[in-house]
Amino acid sequence: MMFRLIVLSLLASSVLSAPGPEFVSLFQTVKIRNETIRLSYKPYRDTWVQYKKDYGKSYRSTEIEDLRYTIFESKLKLIEEHNARYVMGKESFYLGFNQFSDMTELEFLEMLRFVAPNETEINSICSLYLPAENTVVPDYVDWTEQGYVTPVKNQGQCESCWAFSATGSLEGQNFRKTGQLVALSEQQLVDCSSGFGNMGCDSGYVSEAFAYIQSFGGVESEQDYPYIETVQNCMAIKSKVAATCSGCIHTQSGSESSLQLAVAGVGPVSVAIYASSSFQNYQGGVYDNPLCNGQINHAVLIVGYGKDKGTGKDYWLVKNSWGTSWGENGYIKMSRNKSNQCWIADMGIYPLV
């Protein structure tokens, strides 16, 4: 806290009097509660060269690269300004560049093509979660510490977030039942569940993924049916299934308390959210965005919850499927008990095993 106050006093004259990238000449980075916050990316061209190297970026022409650099530079300036506000205590999360930082906001949002089913469709497949009366839930839950969660995966250029969300929840329930943590095959769901309304790399439904798994008799391991980021002919072999389910349960739509009970009592729960433009470059902190109220466009996995020690904000611990270079090693802390921010409690689903 003392260090933060020192930083605030040093930054105050430049940040408060002249908001913008000018303040960054004071610091390259600061450290707050073991978090390294990047305040300056200058010189931008050098950062661009390193960015292309780190993320394997190449472009078809000089003109296209120049356009992507312009977008990237504007992102860096926005990140610098946002992170200055974070250091000043005016934001609860901070930003950084990642694989999406050479994309415009519109391109990023158009990439997220997940379409949420309506409540009637979910109710027709999954049963309503009914917790035991007087259930007591702890203040803190993190299923990654209990062996329920596989390493962060990366869906790549395929809009298969629904499949990763579904396998993540089933991986947890399968571990709960067997004591064995097995990474399950998203590719099988992408290739084989179109008969249940799923659309491969053009979106799908978590509830229908569980319906397919129940109908087929299980899902193979990721090792036996690896992920390739595109749709291919279904090659599922029933004798190789590594996990099964007998149905699915959904929490009360819009109720964070119902969702909390399920996460605490059962394990990781699949959810759908609105991933707004600021989600694009999230790097750490509690993602508290009052403007996160657009149409649901992304499926993720809640693996716990708690209260942030630095800000006192309640959060959901969420596993994403964009690799470990995004967010906090592939995770994000999203606001909890903030009027269902980002619609995080609208579609909580987990499988019965």
C-alpha positions as CSV (number, residue, x, y, z in Angstrom):
1,M,0.0,0.0,0.0
2,M,2.8,2.4,0.9
3,F,4.5,1.7,-2.4
4,R,1.3,2.4,-4.3
5,L,1.0,5.8,-2.5
6,I,4.5,6.7,-3.5
7,V,3.8,5.8,-7.1
8,L,0.5,7.8,-7.0
9,S,2.3,10.9,-5.7
10,L,4.9,10.7,-8.4
11,L,2.4,10.1,-11.1
12,A,-0.2,12.6,-9.9
13,S,1.1,15.7,-11.5
14,S,1.5,14.2,-15.0
15,V,-1.5,11.9,-15.0
16,L,-4.1,14.1,-13.3
17,S,-3.1,17.3,-15.1
18,A,-2.5,15.8,-18.6
19,P,-4.1,12.4,-19.0
20,G,-2.5,10.4,-21.8
21,P,0.7,8.7,-22.7
22,E,3.0,11.5,-21.7
23,F,3.2,10.2,-18.1
24,V,5.0,7.1,-19.1
25,S,8.4,8.8,-19.2
26,L,8.4,8.4,-15.4
27,F,8.2,4.6,-15.2
28,Q,8.3,1.6,-17.5
29,T,6.7,-0.7,-14.9
30,V,5.5,-0.6,-11.4
31,K,4.8,-3.5,-9.0
32,I,1.7,-3.6,-6.9
33,R,0.9,-6.6,-4.7
34,N,3.3,-8.8,-6.7
35,E,1.6,-7.7,-10.0
36,T,3.9,-6.1,-12.5
37,I,2.0,-3.3,-14.3
38,R,3.4,-2.1,-17.6
39,L,3.0,1.7,-17.9
40,S,5.1,2.3,-21.1
41,Y,5.6,0.4,-24.3
42,K,7.8,3.0,-25.9
43,P,9.4,2.9,-28.4
44,Y,6.4,1.4,-30.0
45,R,8.2,0.1,-33.0
46,D,10.5,-2.0,-30.9
47,T,7.5,-3.4,-29.0
48,W,5.9,-4.2,-32.3
49,V,9.0,-6.2,-33.5
50,Q,9.0,-8.2,-30.2
51,Y,5.2,-8.7,-30.4
52,K,5.5,-10.2,-33.9
53,K,8.3,-12.5,-32.7
54,D,6.5,-13.6,-29.6
55,Y,3.2,-14.4,-31.2
56,G,4.5,-15.6,-34.6
57,K,2.8,-12.8,-36.5
58,S,3.4,-12.4,-40.2
59,Y,1.4,-10.4,-42.8
60,R,0.7,-10.9,-46.5
61,S,1.9,-7.4,-47.5
62,T,3.6,-4.3,-46.2
63,E,0.3,-2.4,-46.5
64,I,-1.5,-5.0,-44.3
65,E,1.4,-4.9,-41.8
66,D,1.3,-1.1,-41.6
67,L,-2.4,-1.3,-40.9
68,R,-1.9,-3.8,-38.2
69,Y,0.9,-1.8,-36.7
70,T,-1.4,1.3,-36.6
71,I,-4.0,-0.7,-34.7
72,F,-1.4,-2.2,-32.4
73,E,0.1,1.2,-31.5
74,S,-3.4,2.6,-30.7
75,K,-4.0,-0.4,-28.5
76,L,-0.7,0.3,-26.6
77,K,-1.7,3.9,-26.0
78,L,-5.1,2.8,-24.6
79,I,-3.4,0.2,-22.4
80,E,-1.0,2.8,-21.1
81,E,-3.8,5.2,-20.3
82,H,-5.9,2.5,-18.7
83,N,-3.0,1.2,-16.6
84,A,-2.2,4.7,-15.3
85,R,-5.8,4.8,-14.1
86,Y,-5.3,1.4,-12.4
87,V,-2.2,2.6,-10.6
88,M,-4.2,5.7,-9.5
89,G,-6.9,3.4,-8.1
90,K,-9.5,4.4,-10.7
91,E,-9.7,0.9,-12.3
92,S,-9.9,-2.5,-10.8
93,F,-8.1,-4.4,-13.6
94,Y,-5.1,-3.7,-15.8
95,L,-4.4,-4.5,-19.4
96,G,-1.6,-5.8,-21.6
97,F,-1.0,-6.9,-25.2
98,N,-1.7,-10.4,-26.4
99,Q,-2.5,-12.3,-29.6
100,F,-5.6,-10.1,-30.2
101,S,-3.8,-6.7,-29.9
102,D,-3.4,-6.2,-33.6
103,M,-7.2,-6.5,-34.1
104,T,-9.7,-3.7,-34.0
105,E,-12.5,-3.9,-31.4
106,L,-15.0,-4.7,-34.1
107,E,-12.9,-7.5,-35.5
108,F,-12.5,-8.9,-32.0
109,L,-16.2,-8.8,-31.3
110,E,-17.0,-10.3,-34.7
111,M,-14.7,-13.2,-33.9
112,L,-16.9,-14.1,-30.9
113,R,-19.8,-15.8,-32.6
114,F,-21.1,-17.9,-29.7
115,V,-24.9,-17.7,-29.7
116,A,-26.7,-18.4,-26.4
117,P,-29.7,-20.7,-26.4
118,N,-32.8,-19.4,-24.9
119,E,-33.9,-20.5,-21.4
120,T,-36.7,-22.8,-22.8
121,E,-34.1,-24.7,-24.8
122,I,-31.9,-25.2,-21.8
123,N,-34.8,-26.3,-19.6
124,S,-35.8,-28.9,-22.2
125,I,-32.3,-30.5,-21.9
126,C,-31.0,-29.8,-18.4
127,S,-32.8,-30.0,-15.0
128,L,-32.9,-27.1,-12.6
129,Y,-30.3,-27.1,-9.8
130,L,-31.9,-27.5,-6.4
131,P,-29.4,-27.2,-3.6
132,A,-29.9,-28.8,-0.3
133,E,-31.7,-26.5,2.2
134,N,-29.5,-24.5,4.5
135,T,-26.4,-25.2,2.4
136,V,-23.4,-23.3,3.8
137,V,-20.9,-22.1,1.2
138,P,-17.3,-21.1,2.0
139,D,-16.1,-17.6,1.3
140,Y,-13.4,-18.9,-1.0
141,V,-13.3,-21.8,-3.5
142,D,-10.6,-22.6,-6.1
143,W,-11.0,-26.0,-7.8
144,T,-7.7,-25.6,-9.5
145,E,-6.2,-26.2,-6.0
146,Q,-8.1,-29.5,-5.6
147,G,-7.1,-31.2,-8.9
148,Y,-10.4,-30.6,-10.7
149,V,-9.1,-28.5,-13.5
150,T,-6.8,-29.3,-16.5
151,P,-4.2,-26.9,-17.8
152,V,-5.5,-23.9,-19.9
153,K,-6.2,-24.8,-23.5
154,N,-6.4,-22.7,-26.7
155,Q,-9.3,-22.8,-29.1
156,G,-7.3,-20.9,-31.7
157,Q,-9.2,-19.6,-34.8
158,C,-12.1,-22.0,-34.3
159,E,-15.2,-20.6,-32.5
160,S,-15.4,-23.6,-30.3
161,C,-15.5,-21.9,-26.9
162,W,-18.7,-23.9,-26.2
163,A,-16.8,-27.2,-26.5
164,F,-14.0,-26.1,-24.2
165,S,-16.5,-24.9,-21.6
166,A,-18.4,-28.2,-21.8
167,T,-15.3,-30.4,-21.5
168,G,-13.9,-28.3,-18.7
169,S,-17.0,-28.9,-16.6
170,L,-17.1,-32.6,-17.4
171,E,-13.4,-32.9,-16.6
172,G,-14.1,-31.6,-13.1
173,Q,-17.1,-33.9,-12.6
174,N,-15.2,-36.9,-13.9
175,F,-12.4,-36.1,-11.5
176,R,-14.9,-35.8,-8.7
177,K,-16.3,-39.3,-9.5
178,T,-13.1,-41.2,-10.4
179,G,-10.2,-39.2,-8.8
180,Q,-8.6,-39.1,-12.3
181,L,-8.1,-35.8,-14.1
182,V,-8.3,-36.5,-17.8
183,A,-8.2,-33.8,-20.5
184,L,-11.2,-34.5,-22.8
185,S,-11.7,-34.1,-26.5
186,E,-13.1,-30.8,-27.7
187,Q,-12.5,-32.0,-31.3
188,Q,-14.9,-34.8,-30.9
189,L,-17.6,-32.3,-29.9
190,V,-16.7,-30.0,-32.8
191,D,-16.7,-32.9,-35.4
192,C,-19.6,-35.1,-34.1
193,S,-22.4,-33.1,-32.5
194,S,-23.9,-31.2,-35.4
195,G,-26.9,-33.5,-35.2
196,F,-27.7,-31.8,-31.8
197,G,-27.6,-28.3,-33.2
198,N,-24.0,-27.5,-32.7
199,M,-22.1,-25.8,-35.6
200,G,-18.5,-26.9,-35.1
201,C,-16.2,-23.9,-35.5
202,D,-19.2,-21.6,-36.0
203,S,-20.5,-21.9,-32.4
204,G,-22.5,-24.4,-30.5
205,Y,-24.3,-25.0,-27.2
206,V,-22.9,-26.4,-23.9
207,S,-26.3,-28.1,-23.1
208,E,-26.3,-29.7,-26.5
209,A,-22.7,-30.9,-26.1
210,F,-23.8,-32.7,-22.9
211,A,-26.8,-34.1,-24.8
212,Y,-24.5,-35.5,-27.5
213,I,-22.1,-37.0,-25.0
214,Q,-25.0,-38.7,-23.2
215,S,-26.4,-40.0,-26.5
216,F,-23.1,-41.3,-27.9
217,G,-22.1,-42.8,-24.6
218,G,-19.2,-40.6,-23.7
219,V,-16.3,-38.5,-25.0
220,E,-12.8,-39.5,-25.8
221,S,-9.7,-38.1,-24.2
222,E,-7.8,-35.2,-25.9
223,Q,-4.9,-37.5,-26.3
224,D,-6.9,-40.0,-28.3
225,Y,-8.9,-37.4,-30.3
226,P,-6.6,-34.3,-30.4
227,Y,-7.7,-30.8,-31.2
228,I,-6.9,-29.3,-34.7
229,E,-8.9,-26.0,-34.8
230,T,-11.1,-27.0,-37.7
231,V,-14.0,-29.3,-38.5
232,Q,-13.4,-32.7,-39.9
233,N,-15.3,-35.9,-40.4
234,C,-16.4,-37.5,-37.1
235,M,-14.0,-40.2,-36.0
236,A,-15.3,-40.9,-32.5
237,I,-14.8,-44.5,-31.3
238,K,-17.2,-45.6,-28.5
239,S,-14.7,-48.0,-27.0
240,K,-12.3,-45.2,-26.4
241,V,-14.5,-42.9,-24.3
242,A,-12.8,-41.5,-21.3
243,A,-15.8,-39.8,-19.5
244,T,-19.5,-40.1,-19.7
245,C,-22.5,-38.1,-18.5
246,S,-26.2,-38.9,-17.9
247,G,-27.6,-35.4,-18.3
248,C,-27.0,-31.9,-17.2
249,I,-28.1,-29.4,-14.5
250,H,-28.6,-25.6,-14.9
251,T,-28.6,-23.0,-12.2
252,Q,-31.3,-20.5,-11.8
253,S,-31.0,-18.0,-14.6
254,G,-29.6,-14.6,-13.5
255,S,-29.0,-15.8,-9.9
256,E,-25.4,-15.4,-8.7
257,S,-26.3,-17.0,-5.4
258,S,-27.6,-20.1,-7.2
259,L,-24.4,-20.2,-9.2
260,Q,-22.2,-19.8,-6.1
261,L,-24.0,-22.7,-4.4
262,A,-23.3,-24.9,-7.5
263,V,-19.7,-23.9,-7.8
264,A,-19.1,-24.5,-4.1
265,G,-21.0,-27.7,-3.8
266,V,-20.4,-29.4,-7.1
267,G,-17.3,-28.1,-8.9
268,P,-16.5,-26.1,-12.1
269,V,-19.5,-24.8,-13.9
270,S,-19.9,-23.8,-17.6
271,V,-21.2,-20.3,-18.1
272,A,-21.8,-17.9,-21.0
273,I,-20.8,-14.2,-20.8
274,Y,-20.6,-11.0,-22.8
275,A,-16.9,-10.5,-23.6
276,S,-16.7,-6.7,-24.3
277,S,-13.9,-4.9,-26.1
278,S,-12.0,-4.3,-22.9
279,F,-12.0,-8.1,-22.4
280,Q,-9.7,-8.2,-25.4
281,N,-6.6,-7.0,-23.6
282,Y,-7.3,-8.0,-20.0
283,Q,-4.2,-9.0,-18.1
284,G,-5.0,-9.0,-14.4
285,G,-7.1,-7.7,-11.5
286,V,-10.8,-7.9,-11.0
287,Y,-12.7,-7.3,-14.2
288,D,-15.3,-4.8,-13.0
289,N,-17.0,-3.2,-16.1
290,P,-20.4,-1.7,-15.6
291,L,-20.8,-1.4,-19.3
292,C,-20.5,-5.1,-19.8
293,N,-24.1,-5.5,-20.8
294,G,-24.1,-6.5,-24.5
295,Q,-25.3,-9.7,-26.1
296,I,-23.8,-13.0,-24.7
297,N,-21.0,-14.0,-27.1
298,H,-18.6,-16.3,-25.3
299,A,-18.6,-19.5,-23.2
300,V,-16.1,-20.0,-20.3
301,L,-15.7,-22.1,-17.1
302,I,-16.1,-20.9,-13.5
303,V,-13.6,-22.7,-11.4
304,G,-14.0,-20.8,-8.1
305,Y,-14.7,-17.5,-6.4
306,G,-13.4,-15.3,-3.6
307,K,-12.7,-11.7,-2.5
308,D,-9.8,-9.8,-3.8
309,K,-7.5,-8.8,-1.0
310,G,-6.3,-5.6,-2.6
311,T,-9.7,-4.1,-3.7
312,G,-12.1,-6.0,-1.5
313,K,-14.1,-6.9,-4.6
314,D,-16.0,-10.2,-4.9
315,Y,-14.9,-12.1,-8.0
316,W,-15.5,-15.3,-10.0
317,L,-12.4,-17.2,-11.0
318,V,-12.9,-18.0,-14.7
319,K,-10.9,-20.3,-16.9
320,N,-10.8,-19.1,-20.6
321,S,-9.8,-21.0,-23.7
322,W,-7.4,-18.5,-25.3
323,G,-4.1,-19.9,-24.1
324,T,-1.9,-18.8,-21.2
325,S,-0.7,-15.6,-22.9
326,W,-4.1,-14.1,-22.3
327,G,-5.2,-12.7,-18.9
328,E,-3.7,-14.2,-15.7
329,N,-2.1,-17.2,-17.3
330,G,-5.3,-17.9,-19.1
331,Y,-7.7,-17.0,-16.3
332,I,-9.7,-13.9,-15.4
333,K,-11.3,-12.7,-12.2
334,M,-14.7,-11.4,-13.1
335,S,-16.9,-9.3,-10.8
336,R,-19.3,-11.2,-8.5
337,N,-22.4,-9.8,-6.8
338,K,-22.5,-6.9,-9.2
339,S,-26.0,-7.4,-10.6
340,N,-25.0,-10.3,-12.8
341,Q,-22.4,-8.3,-14.6
342,C,-21.6,-9.6,-18.1
343,W,-24.6,-11.9,-17.6
344,I,-22.3,-14.4,-16.0
345,A,-25.1,-16.2,-14.1
346,D,-27.6,-16.5,-16.9
347,M,-26.5,-19.9,-18.1
348,G,-24.7,-21.9,-15.5
349,I,-24.6,-25.6,-16.5
350,Y,-22.7,-28.7,-15.4
351,P,-23.1,-32.4,-16.3
352,L,-24.4,-35.3,-14.3
353,V,-22.0,-38.2,-14.1
